[in-house]
């Protein structure tokens, strides 16, 4: 407990003072300057522990902690900047589900496959499977979370089908290989742990995978398949 308190005190020092010299100056009293008549000498005595009214902190430790604190601050700011869902008012269940999965899909802890069935701008019914993690890393998602754009399957996604034109495509992504199975339909093989994800609603999704159907006011049908990636 004492060690934790001491560490917290040192972290507070690092946060409070911009430079090590600022910290040393805070420890020097007017009486020290009166007798020593040399600010630099007063700083050296504080650094050596002979003068000063507070915590003794070496320059190397101050700079190490300062660098760590700055790295942590930049990391948090970068994460907030990266997450497109941060600060958005999300009302639809589907957008909320995407927001909940955004960070883990960006970091690679989880890879989600999204099944969407709806109509395109021409009124044609389309459906397909989208590699959410791959899409997050290859396009801007702010318009989706802002409600300015609708997430729809494309011919370049894992799987796409236009029910009117009967155009059908399938493509491997950064995370999955597409496998056709005569009895089960489409299967997706995770490239990291090589586990099979089965999207047949009558079958179990597979190891480390789950299936979540969602009611959405934005789409005719939405199902999200989550796969927790485990390296073998």
MIBA-593849 format. One record per atom (N, C-alpha, C): residue number from 1; residue in three letters; x, y, z. Coordinates in pm, whole numbers, plus 50000, padded with zeros to 5 digits. Layout:
# residues N
[NUM,'ALA',[X,Y,Z]];
...
This chain:
# residues 232
[1,'UNK',[50083,49880,50000]];
[1,'UNK',[50000,50000,50000]];
[1,'UNK',[50087,50125,50000]];
[2,'UNK',[50193,50124,50081]];
[2,'UNK',[50284,50239,50088]];
[2,'UNK',[50355,50261,49954]];
[3,'UNK',[50391,50148,49888]];
[3,'UNK',[50458,50157,49759]];
[3,'UNK',[50364,50218,49655]];
[4,'UNK',[50236,50179,49661]];
[4,'UNK',[50136,50234,49568]];
[4,'UNK',[50120,50384,49589]];
[5,'UNK',[50116,50424,49717]];
[5,'UNK',[50101,50567,49749]];
[5,'UNK',[50222,50647,49701]];
[6,'UNK',[50341,50588,49718]];
[6,'UNK',[50464,50655,49674]];
[6,'UNK',[50466,50669,49523]];
[7,'UNK',[50423,50563,49454]];
[7,'UNK',[50421,50567,49308]];
[7,'UNK',[50320,50671,49259]];
[8,'UNK',[50206,50678,49328]];
[8,'UNK',[50104,50776,49291]];
[8,'UNK',[50155,50918,49311]];
[9,'UNK',[50232,50938,49420]];
[9,'UNK',[50288,51070,49449]];
[9,'UNK',[50387,51111,49339]];
[10,'UNK',[50469,51016,49294]];
[10,'UNK',[50565,51045,49188]];
[10,'UNK',[50494,51074,49056]];
[11,'UNK',[50387,51000,49029]];
[11,'UNK',[50309,51024,48906]];
[11,'UNK',[50246,51162,48908]];
[12,'UNK',[50203,51205,49027]];
[12,'UNK',[50144,51338,49041]];
[12,'UNK',[50247,51447,49013]];
[13,'UNK',[50371,51422,49059]];
[13,'UNK',[50481,51517,49034]];
[13,'UNK',[50505,51531,48884]];
[14,'UNK',[50511,51416,48818]];
[14,'UNK',[50535,51415,48673]];
[14,'UNK',[50425,51488,48598]];
[15,'UNK',[50302,51471,48644]];
[15,'UNK',[50188,51536,48580]];
[15,'UNK',[50189,51687,48605]];
[16,'UNK',[50226,51725,48725]];
[16,'UNK',[50220,51866,48765]];
[16,'UNK',[50327,51952,48700]];
[17,'UNK',[50448,51897,48686]];
[17,'UNK',[50560,51977,48638]];
[17,'UNK',[50600,51940,48495]];
[18,'UNK',[50617,52043,48414]];
[18,'UNK',[50648,52022,48273]];
[18,'UNK',[50790,51971,48253]];
[19,'UNK',[50885,52024,48328]];
[19,'UNK',[51025,51981,48317]];
[19,'UNK',[51081,51946,48454]];
[20,'UNK',[51194,51877,48453]];
[20,'UNK',[51259,51839,48579]];
[20,'UNK',[51306,51965,48654]];
[21,'UNK',[51349,52066,48578]];
[21,'UNK',[51393,52192,48640]];
[21,'UNK',[51278,52260,48714]];
[22,'UNK',[51157,52252,48656]];
[22,'UNK',[51040,52309,48722]];
[22,'UNK',[51015,52240,48857]];
[23,'UNK',[51035,52108,48857]];
[23,'UNK',[51017,52032,48981]];
[23,'UNK',[51121,52073,49086]];
[24,'UNK',[51247,52084,49042]];
[24,'UNK',[51354,52124,49136]];
[24,'UNK',[51327,52263,49193]];
[25,'UNK',[51283,52354,49106]];
[25,'UNK',[51256,52491,49151]];
[25,'UNK',[51145,52496,49255]];
[26,'UNK',[51050,52402,49243]];
[26,'UNK',[50939,52401,49338]];
[26,'UNK',[50984,52360,49478]];
[27,'UNK',[51102,52295,49485]];
[27,'UNK',[51155,52247,49613]];
[27,'UNK',[51248,52350,49680]];
[28,'UNK',[51284,52452,49603]];
[28,'UNK',[51378,52552,49655]];
[28,'UNK',[51301,52663,49727]];
[29,'UNK',[51344,52695,49847]];
[29,'UNK',[51278,52802,49922]];
[29,'UNK',[51354,52934,49901]];
[30,'UNK',[51288,53042,49933]];
[30,'UNK',[51352,53174,49921]];
[30,'UNK',[51473,53183,50014]];
[31,'UNK',[51466,53110,50126]];
[31,'UNK',[51577,53109,50222]];
[31,'UNK',[51699,53040,50161]];
[32,'UNK',[51673,52930,50085]];
[32,'UNK',[51783,52860,50017]];
[32,'UNK',[51855,52955,49922]];
[33,'UNK',[51780,53031,49844]];
[33,'UNK',[51839,53123,49747]];
[33,'UNK',[51914,53237,49817]];
[34,'UNK',[51863,53276,49932]];
[34,'UNK',[51926,53386,50007]];
[34,'UNK',[52067,53345,50053]];
[35,'UNK',[52077,53221,50104]];
[35,'UNK',[52206,53175,50157]];
[35,'UNK',[52300,53125,50047]];
[36,'UNK',[52243,53059,49947]];
[36,'UNK',[52329,52999,49843]];
[36,'UNK',[52365,53099,49734]];
[37,'UNK',[52274,53190,49706]];
[37,'UNK',[52294,53293,49605]];
[37,'UNK',[52325,53234,49467]];
[38,'UNK',[52281,53111,49444]];
[38,'UNK',[52307,53045,49315]];
[38,'UNK',[52193,52945,49289]];
[39,'UNK',[52109,52976,49190]];
[39,'UNK',[51992,52892,49162]];
[39,'UNK',[52032,52752,49116]];
[40,'UNK',[52138,52744,49032]];
[40,'UNK',[52182,52615,48980]];
[40,'UNK',[52235,52526,49093]];
[41,'UNK',[52309,52586,49184]];
[41,'UNK',[52360,52510,49299]];
[41,'UNK',[52245,52462,49386]];
[42,'UNK',[52145,52547,49402]];
[42,'UNK',[52028,52509,49481]];
[42,'UNK',[51957,52389,49418]];
[43,'UNK',[51948,52391,49286]];
[43,'UNK',[51885,52278,49214]];
[43,'UNK',[51964,52149,49236]];
[44,'UNK',[52096,52159,49229]];
[44,'UNK',[52180,52040,49248]];
[44,'UNK',[52165,51982,49388]];
[45,'UNK',[52154,52067,49487]];
[45,'UNK',[52137,52021,49625]];
[45,'UNK',[52002,51953,49645]];
[46,'UNK',[51900,52005,49578]];
[46,'UNK',[51767,51941,49585]];
[46,'UNK',[51774,51803,49519]];
[47,'UNK',[51840,51796,49403]];
[47,'UNK',[51850,51669,49331]];
[47,'UNK',[51926,51565,49413]];
[48,'UNK',[52025,51610,49489]];
[48,'UNK',[52103,51519,49572]];
[48,'UNK',[52033,51487,49705]];
[49,'UNK',[51926,51558,49733]];
[49,'UNK',[51850,51530,49855]];
[49,'UNK',[51893,51611,49976]];
[50,'UNK',[51984,51707,49956]];
[50,'UNK',[52030,51788,50069]];
[50,'UNK',[51937,51907,50098]];
[51,'UNK',[51862,51948,49999]];
[51,'UNK',[51768,52058,50016]];
[51,'UNK',[51634,52015,49959]];
[52,'UNK',[51532,52087,49993]];
[52,'UNK',[51402,52057,49936]];
[52,'UNK',[51301,52020,50042]];
[53,'UNK',[51176,52050,50013]];
[53,'UNK',[51071,52031,50113]];
[53,'UNK',[50979,51914,50080]];
[54,'UNK',[51014,51838,49975]];
[54,'UNK',[50924,51729,49935]];
[54,'UNK',[50996,51604,49892]];
[55,'UNK',[50936,51534,49794]];
[55,'UNK',[50985,51405,49746]];
[55,'UNK',[51117,51421,49671]];
[56,'UNK',[51211,51329,49699]];
[56,'UNK',[51337,51327,49624]];
[56,'UNK',[51314,51244,49498]];
[57,'UNK',[51341,51303,49382]];
[57,'UNK',[51316,51235,49255]];
[57,'UNK',[51433,51263,49160]];
[58,'UNK',[51500,51157,49116]];
[58,'UNK',[51615,51172,49028]];
[58,'UNK',[51568,51212,48887]];
[59,'UNK',[51655,51279,48816]];
[59,'UNK',[51622,51326,48680]];
[59,'UNK',[51582,51210,48589]];
[60,'UNK',[51659,51100,48594]];
[60,'UNK',[51632,50986,48507]];
[60,'UNK',[51492,50929,48531]];
[61,'UNK',[51455,50917,48661]];
[61,'UNK',[51323,50862,48693]];
[61,'UNK',[51212,50958,48650]];
[62,'UNK',[51236,51088,48669]];
[62,'UNK',[51137,51187,48627]];
[62,'UNK',[51112,51176,48477]];
[63,'UNK',[51221,51172,48400]];
[63,'UNK',[51208,51169,48255]];
[63,'UNK',[51147,51039,48205]];
[64,'UNK',[51178,50928,48273]];
[64,'UNK',[51120,50798,48236]];
[64,'UNK',[50969,50799,48261]];
[65,'UNK',[50931,50848,48379]];
[65,'UNK',[50788,50855,48411]];
[65,'UNK',[50715,50956,48321]];
[66,'UNK',[50782,51064,48287]];
[66,'UNK',[50723,51166,48200]];
[66,'UNK',[50696,51107,48062]];
[67,'UNK',[50792,51033,48011]];
[67,'UNK',[50777,50970,47880]];
[67,'UNK',[50665,50867,47880]];
[68,'UNK',[50656,50789,47989]];
[68,'UNK',[50551,50687,48001]];
[68,'UNK',[50413,50753,48007]];
[69,'UNK',[50404,50863,48082]];
[69,'UNK',[50276,50935,48096]];
[69,'UNK',[50233,50993,47962]];
[70,'UNK',[50328,51046,47887]];
[70,'UNK',[50299,51105,47756]];
[70,'UNK',[50256,50997,47657]];
[71,'UNK',[50323,50882,47662]];
[71,'UNK',[50287,50771,47574]];
[71,'UNK',[50146,50722,47604]];
[72,'UNK',[50112,50715,47732]];
[72,'UNK',[49979,50672,47772]];
[72,'UNK',[49874,50772,47725]];
[73,'UNK',[49905,50899,47737]];
[73,'UNK',[49810,51004,47695]];
[73,'UNK',[49786,50997,47544]];
[74,'UNK',[49895,50981,47467]];
[74,'UNK',[49882,50974,47322]];
[74,'UNK',[49807,50849,47278]];
[75,'UNK',[49830,50738,47351]];
[75,'UNK',[49762,50612,47320]];
[75,'UNK',[49612,50625,47340]];
[76,'UNK',[49573,50688,47451]];
[76,'UNK',[49430,50707,47478]];
[76,'UNK',[49367,50798,47375]];
[77,'UNK',[49440,50905,47339]];
[77,'UNK',[49386,50999,47242]];
[77,'UNK',[49374,50933,47105]];
[78,'UNK',[49473,50849,47072]];
[78,'UNK',[49471,50779,46944]];
[78,'UNK',[49356,50680,46938]];
[79,'UNK',[49331,50611,47050]];
[79,'UNK',[49222,50514,47055]];
[79,'UNK',[49087,50584,47038]];
[80,'UNK',[49070,50697,47106]];
[80,'UNK',[48945,50771,47095]];
[80,'UNK',[48926,50823,46953]];
[81,'UNK',[49036,50863,46891]];
[81,'UNK',[49030,50915,46755]];
[81,'UNK',[48998,50804,46658]];
[82,'UNK',[49052,50683,46684]];
[82,'UNK',[49032,50570,46594]];
[82,'UNK',[48890,50518,46598]];
[83,'UNK',[48830,50512,46717]];
[83,'UNK',[48696,50456,46730]];
[83,'UNK',[48593,50552,46672]];
[84,'UNK',[48534,50512,46561]];
[84,'UNK',[48437,50599,46492]];
[84,'UNK',[48306,50613,46569]];
[85,'UNK',[48278,50516,46658]];
[85,'UNK',[48151,50518,46731]];
[85,'UNK',[48152,50606,46855]];
[86,'UNK',[48272,50652,46897]];
[86,'UNK',[48283,50731,47019]];
[86,'UNK',[48208,50864,47004]];
[87,'UNK',[48123,50893,47103]];
[87,'UNK',[48052,51020,47105]];
[87,'UNK',[47928,51025,47017]];
[88,'UNK',[47894,50915,46951]];
[88,'UNK',[47776,50914,46864]];
[88,'UNK',[47651,50872,46942]];
[89,'UNK',[47539,50933,46910]];
[89,'UNK',[47411,50894,46971]];
[89,'UNK',[47349,50785,46885]];
[90,'UNK',[47355,50662,46932]];
[90,'UNK',[47310,50547,46854]];
[90,'UNK',[47177,50494,46908]];
[91,'UNK',[47078,50490,46823]];
[91,'UNK',[46945,50445,46867]];
[91,'UNK',[46910,50306,46815]];
[92,'UNK',[46957,50273,46696]];
[92,'UNK',[46923,50143,46638]];
[92,'UNK',[47007,50032,46699]];
[93,'UNK',[46944,49917,46720]];
[93,'UNK',[47012,49801,46781]];
[93,'UNK',[47136,49758,46703]];
[94,'UNK',[47126,49765,46571]];
[94,'UNK',[47238,49721,46488]];
[94,'UNK',[47359,49811,46505]];
[95,'UNK',[47338,49943,46504]];
[95,'UNK',[47448,50037,46521]];
[95,'UNK',[47509,50024,46661]];
[96,'UNK',[47424,50000,46761]];
[96,'UNK',[47475,49979,46897]];
[96,'UNK',[47563,49855,46902]];
[97,'UNK',[47519,49749,46833]];
[97,'UNK',[47596,49624,46830]];
[97,'UNK',[47730,49644,46760]];
[98,'UNK',[47731,49724,46653]];
[98,'UNK',[47856,49754,46583]];
[98,'UNK',[47951,49832,46673]];
[99,'UNK',[47896,49928,46748]];
[99,'UNK',[47977,50009,46838]];
[99,'UNK',[48041,49923,46948]];
[100,'UNK',[47962,49829,47002]];
[100,'UNK',[48013,49741,47108]];
[100,'UNK',[48129,49654,47058]];
[101,'UNK',[48129,49626,46929]];
[101,'UNK',[48231,49535,46873]];
[101,'UNK',[48345,49609,46802]];
[102,'UNK',[48338,49740,46794]];
[102,'UNK',[48435,49814,46714]];
[102,'UNK',[48578,49797,46764]];
[103,'UNK',[48601,49823,46893]];
[103,'UNK',[48738,49819,46946]];
[103,'UNK',[48801,49680,46931]];
[104,'UNK',[48726,49575,46967]];
[104,'UNK',[48783,49439,46962]];
[104,'UNK',[48807,49393,46818]];
[105,'UNK',[48727,49445,46723]];
[105,'UNK',[48751,49411,46583]];
[105,'UNK',[48869,49487,46526]];
[106,'UNK',[48889,49610,46573]];
[106,'UNK',[49005,49686,46528]];
[106,'UNK',[49134,49626,46584]];
[107,'UNK',[49129,49578,46708]];
[107,'UNK',[49250,49526,46774]];
[107,'UNK',[49281,49382,46733]];
[108,'UNK',[49184,49313,46674]];
[108,'UNK',[49206,49175,46632]];
[108,'UNK',[49170,49071,46736]];
[109,'UNK',[49117,49114,46852]];
[109,'UNK',[49076,49019,46955]];
[109,'UNK',[48954,48939,46909]];
[110,'UNK',[48875,49002,46823]];
[110,'UNK',[48755,48937,46770]];
[110,'UNK',[48742,48973,46622]];
[111,'UNK',[48689,48880,46544]];
[111,'UNK',[48657,48910,46405]];
[111,'UNK',[48510,48876,46383]];
[112,'UNK',[48430,48976,46353]];
[112,'UNK',[48286,48957,46336]];
[112,'UNK',[48249,48954,46188]];
[113,'UNK',[48158,48865,46157]];
[113,'UNK',[48102,48860,46022]];
[113,'UNK',[47956,48905,46031]];
[114,'UNK',[47919,49001,45947]];
[114,'UNK',[47785,49058,45952]];
[114,'UNK',[47705,49011,45830]];
[115,'UNK',[47589,48949,45855]];
[115,'UNK',[47497,48915,45746]];
[115,'UNK',[47391,49023,45738]];
[116,'UNK',[47372,49079,45621]];
[116,'UNK',[47269,49182,45601]];
[116,'UNK',[47185,49147,45478]];
[117,'UNK',[47053,49159,45495]];
[117,'UNK',[46961,49146,45381]];
[117,'UNK',[46875,49271,45377]];
[118,'UNK',[46874,49338,45263]];
[118,'UNK',[46794,49460,45250]];
[118,'UNK',[46787,49498,45102]];
[119,'UNK',[46745,49619,45073]];
[119,'UNK',[46734,49665,44934]];
[119,'UNK',[46838,49774,44908]];
[120,'UNK',[46895,49771,44786]];
[120,'UNK',[46994,49871,44749]];
[120,'UNK',[46925,49997,44697]];
[121,'UNK',[47002,50092,44647]];
[121,'UNK',[46947,50220,44601]];
[121,'UNK',[46852,50204,44483]];
[122,'UNK',[46863,50092,44410]];
[122,'UNK',[46774,50066,44296]];
[122,'UNK',[46649,49989,44337]];
[123,'UNK',[46639,49958,44467]];
[123,'UNK',[46523,49885,44516]];
[123,'UNK',[46536,49735,44501]];
[124,'UNK',[46655,49689,44460]];
[124,'UNK',[46677,49545,44442]];
[124,'UNK',[46713,49481,44575]];
[125,'UNK',[46658,49363,44600]];
[125,'UNK',[46693,49293,44725]];
[125,'UNK',[46832,49233,44712]];
[126,'UNK',[46915,49263,44810]];
[126,'UNK',[47051,49210,44812]];
[126,'UNK',[47079,49150,44950]];
[127,'UNK',[47176,49061,44956]];
[127,'UNK',[47219,49006,45085]];
[127,'UNK',[47366,48969,45075]];
[128,'UNK',[47429,48954,45189]];
[128,'UNK',[47569,48918,45186]];
[128,'UNK',[47633,48914,45323]];
[129,'UNK',[47755,48865,45327]];
[129,'UNK',[47832,48855,45451]];
[129,'UNK',[47951,48950,45444]];
[130,'UNK',[47966,49032,45548]];
[130,'UNK',[48069,49136,45553]];
[130,'UNK',[48169,49105,45664]];
[131,'UNK',[48297,49111,45632]];
[131,'UNK',[48403,49099,45732]];
[131,'UNK',[48415,49237,45798]];
[132,'UNK',[48356,49250,45917]];
[132,'UNK',[48350,49380,45986]];
[132,'UNK',[48489,49437,46014]];
[133,'UNK',[48579,49354,46063]];
[133,'UNK',[48715,49397,46095]];
[133,'UNK',[48786,49451,45971]];
[134,'UNK',[48771,49381,45861]];
[134,'UNK',[48835,49423,45736]];
[134,'UNK',[48779,49556,45687]];
[135,'UNK',[48647,49570,45694]];
[135,'UNK',[48583,49695,45649]];
[135,'UNK',[48626,49813,45737]];
[136,'UNK',[48637,49790,45869]];
[136,'UNK',[48679,49896,45961]];
[136,'UNK',[48815,49952,45923]];
[137,'UNK',[48902,49863,45877]];
[137,'UNK',[49040,49903,45847]];
[137,'UNK',[49058,49956,45705]];
[138,'UNK',[48956,49943,45622]];
[138,'UNK',[48972,49985,45483]];
[138,'UNK',[48879,50099,45443]];
[139,'UNK',[48789,50141,45532]];
[139,'UNK',[48705,50256,45499]];
[139,'UNK',[48664,50333,45625]];
[140,'UNK',[48616,50453,45604]];
[140,'UNK',[48576,50542,45713]];
[140,'UNK',[48437,50504,45762]];
[141,'UNK',[48422,50483,45894]];
[141,'UNK',[48294,50437,45948]];
[141,'UNK',[48211,50547,46014]];
[142,'UNK',[48264,50668,46022]];
[142,'UNK',[48187,50779,46079]];
[142,'UNK',[48051,50797,46011]];
[143,'UNK',[48044,50793,45877]];
[143,'UNK',[47915,50812,45811]];
[143,'UNK',[47811,50708,45849]];
[144,'UNK',[47856,50584,45878]];
[144,'UNK',[47763,50479,45919]];
[144,'UNK',[47707,50508,46059]];
[145,'UNK',[47796,50543,46151]];
[145,'UNK',[47752,50571,46288]];
[145,'UNK',[47676,50703,46298]];
[146,'UNK',[47700,50794,46203]];
[146,'UNK',[47626,50920,46200]];
[146,'UNK',[47489,50906,46135]];
[147,'UNK',[47465,50791,46073]];
[147,'UNK',[47337,50769,46004]];
[147,'UNK',[47331,50832,45866]];
[148,'UNK',[47445,50877,45814]];
[148,'UNK',[47448,50940,45682]];
[148,'UNK',[47467,50837,45570]];
[149,'UNK',[47503,50717,45608]];
[149,'UNK',[47530,50612,45510]];
[149,'UNK',[47485,50478,45567]];
[150,'UNK',[47437,50389,45480]];
[150,'UNK',[47391,50257,45525]];
[150,'UNK',[47496,50152,45490]];
[151,'UNK',[47523,50065,45586]];
[151,'UNK',[47618,49956,45563]];
[151,'UNK',[47547,49846,45485]];
[152,'UNK',[47589,49824,45361]];
[152,'UNK',[47528,49721,45277]];
[152,'UNK',[47637,49632,45218]];
[153,'UNK',[47605,49506,45193]];
[153,'UNK',[47704,49416,45132]];
[153,'UNK',[47737,49459,44990]];
[154,'UNK',[47862,49436,44952]];
[154,'UNK',[47910,49470,44818]];
[154,'UNK',[47962,49345,44749]];
[155,'UNK',[47984,49357,44621]];
[155,'UNK',[48036,49245,44543]];
[155,'UNK',[48179,49210,44585]];
[156,'UNK',[48245,49300,44658]];
[156,'UNK',[48383,49275,44703]];
[156,'UNK',[48389,49215,44845]];
[157,'UNK',[48273,49199,44910]];
[157,'UNK',[48270,49142,45045]];
[157,'UNK',[48286,48990,45041]];
[158,'UNK',[48283,48929,45160]];
[158,'UNK',[48299,48783,45170]];
[158,'UNK',[48201,48710,45079]];
[159,'UNK',[48077,48756,45082]];
[159,'UNK',[47974,48697,44997]];
[159,'UNK',[47871,48803,44962]];
[160,'UNK',[47820,48798,44839]];
[160,'UNK',[47720,48896,44793]];
[160,'UNK',[47625,48828,44696]];
[161,'UNK',[47496,48863,44708]];
[161,'UNK',[47396,48808,44615]];
[161,'UNK',[47289,48911,44588]];
[162,'UNK',[47264,48936,44459]];
[162,'UNK',[47155,49024,44416]];
[162,'UNK',[47040,48935,44370]];
[163,'UNK',[46929,48939,44444]];
[163,'UNK',[46819,48847,44420]];
[163,'UNK',[46747,48877,44288]];
[164,'UNK',[46761,48997,44237]];
[164,'UNK',[46692,49032,44111]];
[164,'UNK',[46778,48997,43990]];
[165,'UNK',[46905,49038,43994]];
[165,'UNK',[46993,49010,43880]];
[165,'UNK',[47060,48873,43891]];
[166,'UNK',[47051,48813,44010]];
[166,'UNK',[47111,48683,44040]];
[166,'UNK',[47263,48686,44029]];
[167,'UNK',[47321,48804,44043]];
[167,'UNK',[47466,48816,44048]];
[167,'UNK',[47514,48767,44184]];
[168,'UNK',[47612,48676,44184]];
[168,'UNK',[47662,48617,44308]];
[168,'UNK',[47815,48623,44307]];
[169,'UNK',[47873,48670,44418]];
[169,'UNK',[48020,48674,44429]];
[169,'UNK',[48064,48625,44566]];
[170,'UNK',[48188,48581,44575]];
[170,'UNK',[48249,48547,44705]];
[170,'UNK',[48397,48578,44696]];
[171,'UNK',[48450,48632,44806]];
[171,'UNK',[48590,48674,44808]];
[171,'UNK',[48651,48647,44944]];
[172,'UNK',[48778,48607,44943]];
[172,'UNK',[48852,48596,45069]];
[172,'UNK',[48880,48737,45120]];
[173,'UNK',[48891,48750,45252]];
[173,'UNK',[48924,48880,45312]];
[173,'UNK',[49056,48866,45388]];
[174,'UNK',[49093,48971,45460]];
[174,'UNK',[49215,48966,45540]];
[174,'UNK',[49206,48862,45652]];
[175,'UNK',[49083,48829,45693]];
[175,'UNK',[49064,48740,45808]];
[175,'UNK',[49003,48604,45775]];
[176,'UNK',[48934,48593,45661]];
[176,'UNK',[48862,48470,45632]];
[176,'UNK',[48879,48420,45488]];
[177,'UNK',[48877,48287,45476]];
[177,'UNK',[48866,48221,45347]];
[177,'UNK',[48722,48174,45333]];
[178,'UNK',[48668,48182,45213]];
[178,'UNK',[48531,48137,45188]];
[178,'UNK',[48533,47994,45137]];
[179,'UNK',[48451,47910,45202]];
[179,'UNK',[48444,47769,45162]];
[179,'UNK',[48298,47733,45135]];
[180,'UNK',[48273,47674,45020]];
[180,'UNK',[48137,47630,44986]];
[180,'UNK',[48120,47485,45030]];
[181,'UNK',[48009,47458,45098]];
[181,'UNK',[47979,47322,45144]];
[181,'UNK',[47839,47285,45094]];
[182,'UNK',[47830,47172,45023]];
[182,'UNK',[47703,47133,44962]];
[182,'UNK',[47590,47114,45062]];
[183,'UNK',[47625,47066,45182]];
[183,'UNK',[47521,47038,45282]];
[183,'UNK',[47493,47159,45371]];
[184,'UNK',[47597,47240,45402]];
[184,'UNK',[47580,47350,45496]];
[184,'UNK',[47574,47488,45430]];
[185,'UNK',[47603,47494,45300]];
[185,'UNK',[47609,47624,45235]];
[185,'UNK',[47746,47686,45255]];
[186,'UNK',[47751,47813,45294]];
[186,'UNK',[47879,47882,45309]];
[186,'UNK',[47944,47853,45443]];
[187,'UNK',[48076,47836,45439]];
[187,'UNK',[48157,47825,45559]];
[187,'UNK',[48270,47927,45548]];
[188,'UNK',[48311,47982,45661]];
[188,'UNK',[48421,48078,45661]];
[188,'UNK',[48533,48027,45751]];
[189,'UNK',[48653,48018,45695]];
[189,'UNK',[48767,47967,45771]];
[189,'UNK',[48854,48083,45817]];
[190,'UNK',[48870,48096,45948]];
[190,'UNK',[48951,48203,46003]];
[190,'UNK',[49099,48179,45971]];
[191,'UNK',[49165,48280,45917]];
[191,'UNK',[49303,48264,45874]];
[191,'UNK',[49403,48260,45989]];
[192,'UNK',[49362,48310,46106]];
[192,'UNK',[49454,48313,46221]];
[192,'UNK',[49458,48182,46295]];
[193,'UNK',[49339,48133,46337]];
[193,'UNK',[49338,48007,46414]];
[193,'UNK',[49284,47888,46334]];
[194,'UNK',[49246,47916,46207]];
[194,'UNK',[49201,47812,46114]];
[194,'UNK',[49072,47742,46157]];
[195,'UNK',[48998,47806,46246]];
[195,'UNK',[48869,47752,46289]];
[195,'UNK',[48763,47782,46183]];
[196,'UNK',[48665,47692,46172]];
[196,'UNK',[48557,47708,46075]];
[196,'UNK',[48437,47776,46141]];
[197,'UNK',[48384,47881,46078]];
[197,'UNK',[48264,47947,46125]];
[197,'UNK',[48150,47909,46030]];
[198,'UNK',[48048,47845,46086]];
[198,'UNK',[47934,47798,46007]];
[198,'UNK',[47818,47896,46025]];
[199,'UNK',[47772,47956,45913]];
[199,'UNK',[47666,48057,45922]];
[199,'UNK',[47527,47998,45899]];
[200,'UNK',[47518,47866,45884]];
[200,'UNK',[47388,47801,45871]];
[200,'UNK',[47308,47820,46000]];
[201,'UNK',[47191,47884,45994]];
[201,'UNK',[47112,47910,46116]];
[201,'UNK',[47068,47783,46189]];
[202,'UNK',[47070,47670,46120]];
[202,'UNK',[47029,47544,46183]];
[202,'UNK',[47147,47471,46248]];
[203,'UNK',[47268,47523,46227]];
[203,'UNK',[47388,47459,46282]];
[203,'UNK',[47451,47547,46389]];
[204,'UNK',[47538,47487,46468]];
[204,'UNK',[47613,47568,46566]];
[204,'UNK',[47724,47641,46491]];
[205,'UNK',[47754,47765,46529]];
[205,'UNK',[47853,47846,46456]];
[205,'UNK',[47994,47785,46454]];
[206,'UNK',[48031,47711,46562]];
[206,'UNK',[48164,47653,46567]];
[206,'UNK',[48240,47695,46691]];
[207,'UNK',[48363,47647,46703]];
[207,'UNK',[48447,47677,46821]];
[207,'UNK',[48473,47827,46832]];
[208,'UNK',[48457,47878,46955]];
[208,'UNK',[48485,48020,46986]];
[208,'UNK',[48401,48118,46905]];
[209,'UNK',[48287,48070,46855]];
[209,'UNK',[48200,48154,46772]];
[209,'UNK',[48059,48160,46829]];
[210,'UNK',[47989,48268,46797]];
[210,'UNK',[47850,48283,46842]];
[210,'UNK',[47769,48352,46733]];
[211,'UNK',[47638,48333,46739]];
[211,'UNK',[47545,48389,46640]];
[211,'UNK',[47445,48479,46711]];
[212,'UNK',[47431,48605,46665]];
[212,'UNK',[47339,48700,46728]];
[212,'UNK',[47247,48764,46625]];
[213,'UNK',[47121,48717,46615]];
[213,'UNK',[47024,48784,46528]];
[213,'UNK',[46981,48916,46593]];
[214,'UNK',[46960,49019,46514]];
[214,'UNK',[46924,49149,46569]];
[214,'UNK',[46799,49205,46501]];
[215,'UNK',[46714,49269,46580]];
[215,'UNK',[46601,49343,46526]];
[215,'UNK',[46649,49483,46496]];
[216,'UNK',[46637,49526,46370]];
[216,'UNK',[46684,49658,46330]];
[216,'UNK',[46578,49730,46250]];
[217,'UNK',[46564,49859,46276]];
[217,'UNK',[46470,49941,46200]];
[217,'UNK',[46530,49985,46067]];
[218,'UNK',[46658,49959,46049]];
[218,'UNK',[46728,50006,45929]];
[218,'UNK',[46740,49900,45821]];
[219,'UNK',[46729,49772,45859]];
[219,'UNK',[46751,49663,45764]];
[219,'UNK',[46642,49555,45778]];
[220,'UNK',[46621,49483,45668]];
[220,'UNK',[46521,49374,45670]];
[220,'UNK',[46566,49261,45762]];
[221,'UNK',[46693,49226,45755]];
[221,'UNK',[46747,49118,45839]];
[221,'UNK',[46894,49142,45869]];
[222,'UNK',[46932,49122,45994]];
[222,'UNK',[47071,49137,46036]];
[222,'UNK',[47108,49024,46132]];
[223,'UNK',[47221,48960,46107]];
[223,'UNK',[47277,48861,46200]];
[223,'UNK',[47426,48888,46213]];
[224,'UNK',[47477,48887,46335]];
[224,'UNK',[47621,48906,46355]];
[224,'UNK',[47682,48777,46410]];
[225,'UNK',[47788,48731,46347]];
[225,'UNK',[47862,48614,46392]];
[225,'UNK',[47995,48662,46449]];
[226,'UNK',[48018,48635,46576]];
[226,'UNK',[48141,48678,46642]];
[226,'UNK',[48235,48559,46660]];
[227,'UNK',[48361,48580,46626]];
[227,'UNK',[48462,48477,46646]];
[227,'UNK',[48577,48532,46728]];
[228,'UNK',[48600,48474,46844]];
[228,'UNK',[48712,48516,46928]];
[228,'UNK',[48836,48444,46877]];
[229,'UNK',[48932,48524,46833]];
[229,'UNK',[49051,48468,46768]];
[229,'UNK',[49149,48412,46871]];
[230,'UNK',[49187,48288,46852]];
[230,'UNK',[49287,48225,46939]];
[230,'UNK',[49393,48161,46852]];
[231,'UNK',[49516,48205,46871]];
[231,'UNK',[49625,48149,46791]];
[231,'UNK',[49663,48010,46843]];
[232,'UNK',[49691,47920,46752]];
[232,'UNK',[49729,47783,46791]];
[232,'UNK',[49879,47770,46788]];
